[in-house]
Amino acid sequence: MSTELKAKRSAALEEKRRRLEELKARRNQRSSDSNSFTAVTASKNGNLDEYIDDLLNSAPPIAPVTVGLPETSENAPIISTSVQSKVNNVSKIDQLNEKSISIAPTSGVREVVVPPAKKVEVFNSSTQTEEEDFHMPPTDDDELNITTTKSSEVNLSFDNEDKDETSGMPVSEPSLLTEEEIKLTLSSKPFYNFINSASKKVERLLGAPLLADLLVDDVAYYADKESKKDATTSTREKEHSLIAAQVSFSFPKWTSDRDVTSLDWSPHHRGEMMLASYHMPYSSKSSMRTTAISGLASNTTSSASLFPRSKSEMIESDGLAILWNLTMPSRPEHIFTCGSPVLSAKFHPTEGPLVVGGCYSGQIVVWDVRNGRLPVQRSTLNILGGNAGIGGHVHSIVGLEALDSGFVSASSDGTINFWSFANLIEPAETLVIPNAHISSISVVPSSQTILVGDENGSIYAVVSQSSSGGRSVKRSIVNLDNSKSNQSHSSRHYGNVTGLATKPAMKGDNTIGISKGFPRGINGLFMSCGVDWTTKLWAPAYSDKPLLNFLSHSYDYMSDVQWNPNHPTVFATASSNGTLGLWNLATSLDEPITGLQGLLLEKSDENPHQPSHGVNKIKWSRDGKRIAAACSDTVHVLGIAEELWKPK
């Protein structure tokens, strides 16, 4: 068995050796064939330099030449022709070899070697780049030549264009527009947008002295009345040493027959922007229950436009809010309209372009200066009332204030709604004060306690208390001075509470602690005023009764009261007799520093000592250097002397 296996294995090995030998023979034959084919191809084409060099370097054949050669005869051309025909049959390689044949002289046989001619190959090379990509920096002479060439070319082109235009078109002289063309141009939208934008920029520049007047710190700057007249023509003559300047803002085309309902200063525009909301016109025939929905139609008219969308817009728009710039007292910066009277309006504390308003219909509306004159958002209208209603207030909104996390609004039926900045369509929380008819509202900045005044003279405090985890807030209602005895009842207001003013947060103030929802110390003080001619000073952290009563000697009801945000002891009062009172508790507790008569803002045409309108609302600027006072539809901005806004 083993012998058979060995025989098979040896036979297989022999077969493999035979196959290998055959493969080697085939490979050698293939290589020899390829070399011969290359040589033949080279001989035919004559393109291989190596093959030609080998032929040229090989030993050339010697052709013997005899001494006696026959002379040329007439048959020479025929012989040369035949020879030439033979030469043509010779290959190119043989012709190259013939060049090396030497010609022997007549004296004998001599070998002459002719050197081969050198072959020179010439070719062009280029790259796919532009000359401008790798240009050489020009010299001064080149730049001069280039500029002169370009200028000459430009002049020639302009001359040619002028010649072509003058030759092809007839020369016409400019002519004046007709009345119809003037009317069409003035009424066109592009022309109006240009005039409105350009004129506003010019008025801002021209109104720079007015802004300087309102921001001036030195009262002696206006000691000379003539110098004041030269500085600005819009401010009236200074009649009191405490008033540095006075500028009136009105636009009768829109605000005629309206009353200002609220004032606010912008926190985003360095104190140059002011907001005023207006009630419906006296001559309006709209129902007082008009909703803000009718004012949410097409919103194509810009808020910066001074012209109405239609002839009836100024009258039919019951609600109005105007954004004033201190440099332009004769024209508004922006005009906003609404289908319901606006009773309160505020700048959005975090979004500069937004303005929030509270309407008589109980709705919260939002305007955007970038998106037209009408509201861009409104809260849901609550028509059912009570706890079953969905949305905002049922009755008119009498006050709107900003909190750290949103807004708080109060309506005349005793309802207080809390709104989030992210959602002004539905209130986040609703609180109802039983048997209360709210007339005013204010917020304590340091503790976020809410104060509301009642039409019956009561003042309520809504105190917020966070839970242990801080996720929920528990609110409690406290009635200040809630005693039933006649003696304690005399310390309350007799009638409607028209204004509430809490101490603004000042830099460097340290809160000692909070008691009953109010900070201890000067930050816990607040003021209230009413129709009973009195202004009261409260400190709820220490007592439920007012600390001081300030009586108006004119026996006219007080319409508003405001603390100065920069001076801790200065506050202002507004009276229905058209006067403004400035008080400094560090100077006197009996009478204002402006005197018993106060500051008369508007004089009657018949009697210069009598006011023409009462003061509706007042509002200090955020730096305390200016105060805005509204009389009917006119807003007066007064620059205050340094002794009133700068604490000693």
C-alpha positions as CSV (number, residue, x, y, z in Angstrom):
1,M,0.0,0.0,0.0
2,S,2.8,2.3,0.8
3,T,4.6,1.6,-2.5
4,E,1.5,2.6,-4.4
5,L,1.2,5.9,-2.5
6,K,4.9,6.6,-3.2
7,A,4.5,5.9,-6.9
8,K,1.5,8.2,-7.1
9,R,3.3,10.9,-5.2
10,S,6.4,10.7,-7.4
11,A,4.2,10.7,-10.5
12,A,2.4,13.8,-9.3
13,L,5.8,15.5,-8.6
14,E,7.0,14.7,-12.1
15,E,3.9,16.1,-13.6
16,K,4.4,19.4,-11.6
17,R,8.0,19.6,-12.8
18,R,6.9,19.1,-16.4
19,R,4.3,21.9,-16.1
20,L,6.9,24.2,-14.5
21,E,9.3,23.7,-17.3
22,E,6.6,24.4,-19.9
23,L,5.6,27.6,-18.1
24,K,9.3,28.7,-18.0
25,A,9.7,28.0,-21.7
26,R,6.5,30.0,-22.5
27,R,7.6,32.9,-20.4
28,N,11.0,33.1,-22.1
29,Q,9.5,32.8,-25.5
30,R,7.0,35.6,-24.6
31,S,9.8,37.9,-23.5
32,S,11.8,37.3,-26.6
33,D,8.8,38.0,-28.8
34,S,8.1,41.2,-26.9
35,N,11.7,42.4,-27.4
36,S,11.6,41.7,-31.1
37,F,8.2,43.4,-31.4
38,T,9.5,46.5,-29.7
39,A,12.5,46.6,-32.0
40,V,10.4,46.2,-35.1
41,T,8.0,48.9,-33.8
42,A,10.9,51.2,-33.1
43,S,12.3,50.6,-36.5
44,K,8.9,51.4,-38.1
45,N,8.0,54.5,-36.1
46,G,11.5,55.8,-35.3
47,N,10.3,57.2,-32.0
48,L,12.6,55.4,-29.5
49,D,15.7,57.4,-28.8
50,E,17.6,54.4,-27.3
51,Y,17.3,52.3,-30.3
52,I,18.4,55.1,-32.6
53,D,21.3,56.0,-30.4
54,D,22.5,52.3,-30.5
55,L,22.4,52.4,-34.2
56,L,24.3,55.7,-34.4
57,N,26.9,54.6,-32.0
58,S,27.6,51.3,-33.8
59,A,30.6,51.1,-36.3
60,P,29.5,52.6,-39.6
61,P,30.2,50.7,-42.8
62,I,33.1,52.0,-45.1
63,A,32.2,52.6,-48.7
64,P,35.3,52.7,-51.0
65,V,35.3,55.4,-53.6
66,T,37.4,55.1,-56.8
67,V,39.6,57.9,-58.1
68,G,38.4,58.0,-61.6
69,L,34.8,58.7,-61.8
70,P,32.9,59.2,-64.9
71,E,31.9,62.6,-65.8
72,T,28.4,63.6,-65.7
73,S,26.5,63.2,-69.0
74,E,23.1,63.9,-70.2
75,N,21.8,60.7,-68.8
76,A,22.7,61.9,-65.3
77,P,19.3,63.1,-64.4
78,I,17.9,59.7,-65.4
79,I,20.5,58.0,-63.3
80,S,19.8,60.3,-60.4
81,T,16.1,59.7,-60.8
82,S,16.5,56.0,-60.6
83,V,18.8,56.3,-57.7
84,Q,16.4,58.6,-55.9
85,S,13.6,56.0,-56.5
86,K,15.9,53.4,-54.9
87,V,16.6,55.6,-52.0
88,N,13.0,56.1,-51.3
89,N,12.6,52.4,-50.9
90,V,15.2,52.4,-48.2
91,S,13.9,52.6,-44.6
92,K,14.5,55.6,-42.4
93,I,17.0,53.8,-40.2
94,D,19.1,53.0,-43.3
95,Q,18.9,56.6,-44.4
96,L,20.3,57.6,-41.0
97,N,23.1,55.2,-41.4
98,E,23.9,56.5,-44.9
99,K,24.6,59.9,-43.3
100,S,27.7,58.5,-41.7
101,I,29.2,57.3,-45.0
102,S,32.5,59.0,-45.7
103,I,33.4,60.3,-49.1
104,A,37.0,59.5,-50.1
105,P,39.1,62.1,-51.9
106,T,40.4,61.6,-55.4
107,S,43.8,60.8,-54.2
108,G,42.8,57.6,-52.4
109,V,40.5,55.8,-50.1
110,R,39.9,57.7,-46.8
111,E,37.4,57.2,-43.9
112,V,35.4,60.3,-42.9
113,V,33.1,60.1,-39.9
114,V,30.2,62.6,-39.9
115,P,29.0,63.3,-36.3
116,P,25.2,62.7,-35.8
117,A,23.0,65.8,-35.6
118,K,21.6,66.5,-32.1
119,K,17.8,66.4,-31.9
120,V,16.3,69.3,-30.0
121,E,12.8,68.8,-28.7
122,V,10.8,72.0,-27.9
123,F,7.4,72.0,-26.0
124,N,5.2,74.6,-24.2
125,S,4.1,74.2,-20.5
126,S,1.4,76.2,-18.8
127,T,-0.7,76.3,-15.6
128,Q,-4.4,76.9,-15.0
129,T,-4.1,80.2,-13.2
130,E,-4.8,83.8,-14.1
131,E,-2.1,86.4,-14.2
132,E,-4.2,88.5,-11.8
133,D,-3.7,85.8,-9.1
134,F,0.0,86.3,-9.0
135,H,0.5,89.9,-10.2
136,M,3.6,91.8,-9.5
137,P,3.3,94.9,-7.3
138,P,3.4,97.9,-9.7
139,T,6.0,100.6,-9.3
140,D,5.3,104.3,-8.9
141,D,5.7,104.8,-12.6
142,D,3.3,102.0,-13.4
143,E,0.7,103.3,-11.1
144,L,1.0,106.8,-12.6
145,N,0.6,105.4,-16.1
146,I,-2.4,103.2,-15.0
147,T,-4.2,106.1,-13.3
148,T,-3.7,108.4,-16.3
149,T,-4.8,105.7,-18.7
150,K,-7.9,105.0,-16.6
151,S,-8.8,108.7,-16.2
152,S,-8.4,109.2,-19.9
153,E,-10.6,106.2,-20.6
154,V,-13.3,107.3,-18.2
155,N,-13.3,110.8,-19.7
156,L,-13.6,109.4,-23.1
157,S,-16.4,107.0,-22.1
158,F,-18.3,109.9,-20.4
159,D,-17.8,112.1,-23.4
160,N,-19.1,109.3,-25.7
161,E,-22.1,108.7,-23.4
162,D,-22.9,112.4,-23.3
163,K,-22.7,112.6,-27.1
164,D,-24.9,109.5,-27.5
165,E,-27.5,110.8,-25.0
166,T,-27.5,114.3,-26.5
167,S,-27.6,113.0,-30.0
168,G,-30.4,110.5,-29.3
169,M,-32.6,112.5,-26.9
170,P,-33.9,116.0,-27.2
171,V,-32.8,118.5,-24.5
172,S,-35.7,119.4,-22.2
173,E,-35.7,122.1,-19.5
174,P,-37.0,121.2,-15.9
175,S,-40.6,122.2,-15.4
176,L,-42.7,122.8,-12.2
177,L,-45.1,120.2,-11.1
178,T,-48.8,120.8,-11.4
179,E,-51.1,120.9,-8.5
180,E,-52.4,117.4,-9.3
181,E,-48.9,116.0,-9.5
182,I,-48.0,117.7,-6.2
183,K,-51.0,116.1,-4.5
184,L,-50.2,112.7,-5.9
185,T,-46.6,113.0,-4.8
186,L,-47.5,114.1,-1.3
187,S,-50.1,111.4,-0.9
188,S,-47.8,108.6,-2.1
189,K,-46.6,106.2,0.6
190,P,-42.8,106.3,-0.2
191,F,-42.8,110.1,-0.1
192,Y,-44.7,110.1,3.3
193,N,-42.4,107.5,4.8
194,F,-39.3,109.5,3.8
195,I,-40.7,112.8,5.1
196,N,-41.8,111.1,8.4
197,S,-38.5,109.5,9.0
198,A,-36.3,112.4,7.9
199,S,-38.3,115.1,9.7
200,K,-38.3,113.0,12.9
201,K,-34.5,112.8,12.8
202,V,-34.2,116.6,12.2
203,E,-36.6,117.3,15.1
204,R,-34.6,115.2,17.5
205,L,-31.5,117.2,16.7
206,L,-33.4,120.5,17.0
207,G,-34.9,119.3,20.3
208,A,-31.5,118.6,21.9
209,P,-31.6,121.9,23.8
210,L,-34.9,120.9,25.3
211,L,-33.4,117.7,26.6
212,A,-30.5,119.7,28.0
213,D,-32.9,122.0,29.8
214,L,-34.7,119.0,31.4
215,L,-31.4,117.4,32.4
216,V,-29.7,120.5,33.7
217,D,-28.6,120.3,37.3
218,D,-27.8,123.9,38.1
219,V,-30.8,126.2,38.7
220,A,-28.6,129.2,38.3
221,Y,-28.3,128.3,34.6
222,Y,-31.7,129.9,34.1
223,A,-31.2,132.8,36.5
224,D,-31.5,135.2,33.6
225,K,-34.9,134.9,31.8
226,E,-33.5,136.3,28.6
227,S,-30.8,133.6,28.4
228,K,-33.6,131.0,29.0
229,K,-35.5,132.4,26.0
230,D,-32.5,132.1,23.9
231,A,-31.7,128.6,24.9
232,T,-35.1,127.2,24.0
233,T,-38.4,128.7,22.9
234,S,-40.6,125.8,24.1
235,T,-40.0,126.2,27.8
236,R,-41.9,128.8,29.6
237,E,-40.4,131.4,31.9
238,K,-39.3,130.0,35.2
239,E,-41.6,131.3,37.9
240,H,-40.2,129.3,40.8
241,S,-36.6,128.6,41.9
242,L,-37.3,124.9,42.4
243,I,-38.3,124.4,38.7
244,A,-35.4,124.5,36.2
245,A,-37.5,124.0,33.1
246,Q,-41.0,123.1,31.9
247,V,-41.9,121.6,28.6
248,S,-45.5,120.7,27.4
249,F,-46.3,117.7,25.3
250,S,-49.5,117.6,23.3
251,F,-50.8,116.6,19.9
252,P,-54.4,117.9,19.6
253,K,-55.0,116.1,16.3
254,W,-55.2,112.9,18.3
255,T,-55.5,113.8,22.0
256,S,-58.1,116.6,21.8
257,D,-61.1,116.0,24.1
258,R,-59.3,113.2,26.0
259,D,-57.9,112.9,29.5
260,V,-54.6,111.3,30.5
261,T,-55.2,108.2,32.6
262,S,-51.7,107.1,33.4
263,L,-48.0,108.0,33.0
264,D,-44.8,105.9,32.9
265,W,-41.1,106.4,32.1
266,S,-39.2,103.9,30.0
267,P,-36.5,101.8,31.8
268,H,-34.7,101.1,28.4
269,H,-34.1,104.6,26.8
270,R,-32.1,106.5,29.4
271,G,-35.1,108.5,30.6
272,E,-35.8,110.1,27.2
273,M,-39.1,108.1,26.5
274,M,-42.4,108.7,28.2
275,L,-45.7,106.8,27.9
276,A,-49.1,108.3,28.4
277,S,-52.5,106.6,28.1
278,Y,-55.7,108.4,27.2
279,H,-59.4,107.9,27.8
280,M,-62.1,108.0,25.1
281,P,-63.0,111.4,23.6
282,Y,-65.9,113.4,25.2
283,S,-67.7,113.4,21.9
284,S,-67.4,109.7,21.3
285,K,-70.7,107.8,20.8
286,S,-69.2,104.4,21.6
287,S,-70.5,102.3,24.4
288,M,-68.3,102.2,27.5
289,R,-68.4,98.4,27.3
290,T,-66.6,98.4,23.9
291,T,-64.1,95.6,23.8
292,A,-60.6,95.6,22.4
293,I,-61.5,93.0,19.8
294,S,-62.8,95.6,17.3
295,G,-59.4,97.3,17.3
296,L,-57.6,94.1,16.2
297,A,-58.2,94.3,12.5
298,S,-55.6,94.8,9.8
299,N,-52.4,96.2,11.3
300,T,-50.7,97.8,8.3
301,T,-50.3,101.4,9.6
302,S,-47.0,102.0,11.3
303,S,-47.2,103.3,14.9
304,A,-44.7,106.0,13.9
305,S,-47.1,107.5,11.4
306,L,-49.0,110.6,12.5
307,F,-51.9,110.2,10.1
308,P,-54.8,107.9,10.8
309,R,-55.7,104.9,8.6
310,S,-59.1,106.5,8.0
311,K,-60.9,109.7,8.7
312,S,-62.8,108.2,11.6
313,E,-59.9,106.4,13.3
314,M,-59.1,109.2,15.7
315,I,-62.7,109.4,16.9
316,E,-63.7,105.8,16.8
317,S,-60.5,104.6,18.6
318,D,-61.7,104.8,22.2
319,G,-58.3,103.8,23.6
320,L,-55.1,105.7,22.9
321,A,-51.5,105.3,24.1
322,I,-48.8,107.7,23.0
323,L,-45.0,107.3,23.3
324,W,-43.3,110.7,23.7
325,N,-39.7,111.6,23.2
326,L,-38.4,114.5,25.3
327,T,-36.7,116.0,22.3
328,M,-40.0,116.3,20.3
329,P,-42.8,118.0,22.3
330,S,-45.0,118.8,19.3
331,R,-45.2,115.3,17.8
332,P,-45.4,111.8,19.2
333,E,-42.8,109.1,18.7
334,H,-45.4,106.3,18.4
335,I,-49.2,106.2,18.5
336,F,-51.1,103.1,19.6
337,T,-54.9,102.7,19.4
338,C,-57.4,100.3,20.8
339,G,-61.1,99.6,20.7
340,S,-61.6,100.2,24.4
341,P,-60.5,103.1,26.6
342,V,-57.0,102.5,28.1
343,L,-57.0,103.2,31.8
344,S,-53.4,102.1,32.6
345,A,-50.3,101.5,30.5
346,K,-46.8,100.4,31.3
347,F,-43.5,99.7,29.6
348,H,-42.5,96.1,29.5
349,P,-39.7,95.8,32.1
350,T,-37.6,93.3,30.0
351,E,-38.7,93.9,26.4
352,G,-38.0,97.4,25.1
353,P,-40.3,97.4,22.1
354,L,-43.4,96.2,24.0
355,V,-46.1,98.3,25.8
356,V,-48.7,96.7,28.0
357,G,-52.1,98.3,28.7
358,G,-55.2,97.7,30.8
359,C,-58.5,98.5,29.2
360,Y,-62.0,99.5,30.3
361,S,-63.3,96.2,28.9
362,G,-61.2,94.2,31.4
363,Q,-58.6,93.1,28.8
364,I,-54.8,93.3,28.8
365,V,-53.5,94.4,25.4
366,V,-49.9,94.4,24.1
367,W,-48.5,96.8,21.5
368,D,-45.3,96.3,19.6
369,V,-43.5,99.4,18.1
370,R,-42.2,97.1,15.3
371,N,-45.6,95.8,14.2
372,G,-48.2,98.5,13.6
373,R,-50.5,100.7,15.6
374,L,-53.0,98.2,16.8
375,P,-52.4,95.6,19.6
376,V,-50.6,92.5,18.7
377,Q,-52.0,90.5,21.6
378,R,-55.0,90.7,23.9
379,S,-56.2,88.7,26.9
380,T,-59.3,86.6,26.7
381,L,-62.5,88.5,27.3
382,N,-64.4,87.2,30.4
383,I,-68.1,87.6,29.7
384,L,-69.4,85.0,32.2
385,G,-67.9,86.5,35.4
386,G,-67.3,84.8,38.7
387,N,-65.2,81.8,39.2
388,A,-66.8,80.1,36.1
389,G,-65.3,82.7,33.8
390,I,-62.3,81.9,31.8
391,G,-59.9,84.8,31.1
392,G,-59.2,88.1,32.7
393,H,-61.3,90.7,34.4
394,V,-65.0,91.3,34.0
395,H,-65.0,94.9,35.0
396,S,-62.7,97.7,34.1
397,I,-59.0,97.6,35.0
398,V,-58.2,100.5,37.3
399,G,-54.5,99.7,37.8
400,L,-51.6,97.8,36.3
401,E,-48.2,97.3,37.9
402,A,-45.0,95.3,37.2
403,L,-43.7,92.5,39.5
404,D,-40.5,90.6,39.5
405,S,-42.1,87.7,37.5
406,G,-44.9,89.4,35.7
407,F,-47.7,91.9,36.0
408,V,-50.5,92.4,38.5
409,S,-53.8,94.1,37.5
410,A,-56.8,95.1,39.6
411,S,-60.4,95.8,38.5
412,S,-63.2,97.8,40.1
413,D,-65.0,94.7,41.3
414,G,-62.2,93.7,43.7
415,T,-60.5,91.1,41.5
416,I,-56.7,91.0,41.3
417,N,-55.1,89.0,38.5
418,F,-51.4,87.9,38.3
419,W,-49.9,87.6,34.9
420,S,-46.8,85.9,33.7
421,F,-44.4,87.6,31.2
422,A,-44.6,84.5,29.0
423,N,-48.4,84.5,28.9
424,L,-50.5,87.6,28.9
425,I,-53.6,85.9,27.4
426,E,-54.7,84.0,30.6
427,P,-53.9,85.1,34.1
428,A,-51.7,82.8,36.1
429,E,-53.6,83.4,39.4
430,T,-56.7,85.2,40.5
431,L,-57.5,86.7,43.9
432,V,-60.8,88.3,44.9
433,I,-61.2,90.8,47.8
434,P,-64.8,90.4,49.1
435,N,-67.0,93.5,49.1
436,A,-64.2,95.7,47.7
437,H,-64.3,98.3,44.9
438,I,-60.7,98.8,44.0
439,S,-59.7,102.3,42.8
440,S,-55.9,102.3,42.9
441,I,-53.0,99.8,43.2
442,S,-49.3,99.9,44.1
443,V,-46.5,97.4,44.8
444,V,-43.8,97.4,47.5
445,P,-40.6,96.6,45.5
446,S,-38.6,95.0,48.3
447,S,-41.3,92.6,49.6
448,Q,-43.6,92.3,46.5
449,T,-46.6,93.2,48.8
450,I,-49.5,94.6,46.8
451,L,-51.5,97.6,48.1
452,V,-55.0,98.4,46.8
453,G,-57.2,101.3,47.7
454,D,-61.0,101.1,47.9
455,E,-63.7,103.5,46.8
456,N,-64.9,103.5,50.4
457,G,-61.6,104.7,51.8
458,S,-60.2,101.3,52.9
459,I,-56.6,100.1,52.0
460,Y,-55.9,96.4,51.7
461,A,-52.5,94.7,51.6
462,V,-52.0,91.4,49.8
463,V,-49.0,89.7,51.5
464,S,-47.2,86.9,49.7
465,Q,-45.7,84.1,51.7
466,S,-43.7,81.3,50.0
467,S,-43.9,77.7,51.1
468,S,-41.1,75.8,52.6
469,G,-40.1,74.4,49.2
470,G,-40.5,77.7,47.4
471,R,-42.7,76.2,44.7
472,S,-46.1,77.7,45.8
473,V,-47.0,81.1,47.1
474,K,-49.6,81.7,49.7
475,R,-51.3,85.1,49.7
476,S,-53.2,86.7,52.5
477,I,-55.4,89.8,52.5
478,V,-54.9,92.3,55.3
479,N,-57.2,95.3,55.8
480,L,-55.3,98.2,57.3
481,D,-57.0,100.2,60.1
482,N,-59.9,97.7,60.2
483,S,-61.4,99.1,63.5
484,K,-65.1,99.6,63.8
485,S,-65.0,102.3,66.4
486,N,-65.7,105.9,65.2
487,Q,-62.4,107.1,66.7
488,S,-60.3,104.8,64.6
489,H,-62.5,105.2,61.6
490,S,-61.6,108.9,61.5
491,S,-58.0,108.0,60.5
492,R,-59.1,106.4,57.2
493,H,-59.9,108.2,54.1
494,Y,-63.4,109.5,53.7
495,G,-64.2,108.3,50.2
496,N,-62.3,107.2,47.2
497,V,-58.6,106.5,47.5
498,T,-57.3,108.1,44.3
499,G,-53.6,107.3,44.7
500,L,-51.0,105.1,46.4
501,A,-47.2,105.5,46.4
502,T,-44.7,103.1,47.8
503,K,-41.0,103.8,48.5
504,P,-39.0,103.0,45.4
505,A,-35.9,100.8,45.8
506,M,-32.8,102.9,46.2
507,K,-29.2,102.0,45.9
508,G,-27.4,101.3,49.1
509,D,-30.6,100.7,51.1
510,N,-30.4,97.8,53.5
511,T,-33.6,96.2,54.6
512,I,-33.6,95.5,58.3
513,G,-36.4,93.0,58.2
514,I,-39.9,92.4,57.1
515,S,-42.9,92.6,59.4
516,K,-46.5,92.1,58.3
517,G,-45.4,92.0,54.7
518,F,-43.6,95.4,54.8
519,P,-39.9,96.2,55.3
520,R,-38.8,97.8,58.4
521,G,-37.3,101.2,58.1
522,I,-37.8,103.9,55.5
523,N,-38.4,101.4,52.7
524,G,-41.6,100.3,54.4
525,L,-43.3,103.7,54.2
526,F,-46.1,104.5,51.7
527,M,-48.4,107.4,50.9
528,S,-52.1,107.5,50.1
529,C,-54.4,110.3,48.9
530,G,-58.1,110.7,48.4
531,V,-61.1,112.9,47.7
532,D,-61.2,114.0,51.3
533,W,-58.4,116.6,50.6
534,T,-55.9,114.6,52.6
535,T,-52.6,112.8,52.0
536,K,-51.5,110.2,54.6
537,L,-48.2,108.7,55.5
538,W,-48.3,105.0,56.6
539,A,-45.8,102.6,58.2
540,P,-47.6,99.2,58.3
541,A,-44.6,97.4,59.7
542,Y,-45.0,99.3,63.0
543,S,-48.7,100.5,63.1
544,D,-51.9,100.0,61.3
545,K,-52.8,103.7,61.5
546,P,-51.3,106.5,59.5
547,L,-48.4,108.3,61.0
548,L,-49.1,111.8,59.5
549,N,-51.9,113.6,57.7
550,F,-51.2,116.4,55.2
551,L,-54.2,118.6,54.5
552,S,-54.8,120.5,51.3
553,H,-55.5,124.1,52.1
554,S,-57.4,124.6,48.8
555,Y,-60.1,122.2,49.9
556,D,-59.8,120.3,46.6
557,Y,-59.5,116.6,46.3
558,M,-56.1,115.1,45.7
559,S,-55.7,113.1,42.5
560,D,-52.3,111.5,42.9
561,V,-49.2,111.2,45.1
562,Q,-45.7,110.0,44.2
563,W,-42.4,109.5,46.1
564,N,-39.2,110.8,44.6
565,P,-37.1,107.7,43.7
566,N,-33.8,109.4,44.6
567,H,-34.5,111.6,47.6
568,P,-35.9,109.6,50.7
569,T,-37.9,112.5,52.1
570,V,-39.3,114.2,49.0
571,F,-42.7,113.5,47.5
572,A,-45.2,115.3,45.2
573,T,-48.9,115.7,45.2
574,A,-51.4,116.5,42.5
575,S,-54.5,118.5,43.1
576,S,-57.7,118.8,41.2
577,N,-57.3,122.6,41.3
578,G,-54.5,122.3,38.8
579,T,-51.6,122.8,41.2
580,L,-48.5,120.6,42.0
581,G,-47.2,120.4,45.5
582,L,-43.6,119.4,46.3
583,W,-43.0,118.3,49.9
584,N,-39.7,117.7,51.9
585,L,-40.3,116.0,55.2
586,A,-36.8,116.9,56.3
587,T,-37.7,120.6,55.9
588,S,-41.3,120.9,57.0
589,L,-44.2,118.6,58.1
590,D,-46.9,121.3,57.9
591,E,-46.8,122.8,54.4
592,P,-45.1,122.0,51.0
593,I,-41.9,123.7,50.1
594,T,-43.7,125.1,47.0
595,G,-46.0,127.2,49.3
596,L,-49.6,126.8,50.2
597,Q,-50.7,127.7,46.7
598,G,-48.5,125.2,45.0
599,L,-47.2,125.3,41.4
600,L,-49.8,126.3,38.8
601,L,-49.2,124.3,35.7
602,E,-51.8,125.7,33.3
603,K,-53.3,129.2,33.5
604,S,-56.7,130.1,32.4
605,D,-57.1,132.5,29.5
606,E,-59.6,134.6,31.4
607,N,-57.8,134.7,34.7
608,P,-54.1,134.1,34.9
609,H,-54.3,133.2,38.6
610,Q,-56.9,130.4,38.0
611,P,-56.1,127.0,36.5
612,S,-57.6,125.9,33.2
613,H,-57.5,122.1,34.1
614,G,-56.9,120.0,37.1
615,V,-53.9,117.6,37.4
616,N,-54.8,114.0,36.6
617,K,-51.6,112.0,37.2
618,I,-48.0,112.6,38.1
619,K,-44.9,110.4,37.7
620,W,-41.3,110.9,38.7
621,S,-38.5,109.9,36.3
622,R,-36.4,107.0,37.4
623,D,-33.5,109.3,38.3
624,G,-35.7,111.7,40.2
625,K,-34.6,114.8,38.2
626,R,-37.9,115.3,36.3
627,I,-41.5,114.9,37.0
628,A,-44.4,114.5,34.5
629,A,-47.8,116.0,35.3
630,A,-50.9,115.5,33.2
631,C,-53.5,118.2,32.8
632,S,-56.4,117.1,30.7
633,D,-54.7,115.9,27.4
634,T,-51.4,117.8,27.9
635,V,-48.4,116.3,29.7
636,H,-46.0,118.8,31.4
637,V,-42.5,117.7,32.1
638,L,-40.7,119.8,34.8
639,G,-37.0,119.8,35.5
640,I,-36.4,119.8,39.3
641,A,-33.7,121.7,41.1
642,E,-30.8,119.8,42.6
643,E,-31.9,120.4,46.2
644,L,-35.0,118.3,45.6
645,W,-33.6,115.2,43.9
646,K,-30.1,115.0,45.4
647,P,-30.0,114.0,49.0
648,K,-27.6,115.7,51.3
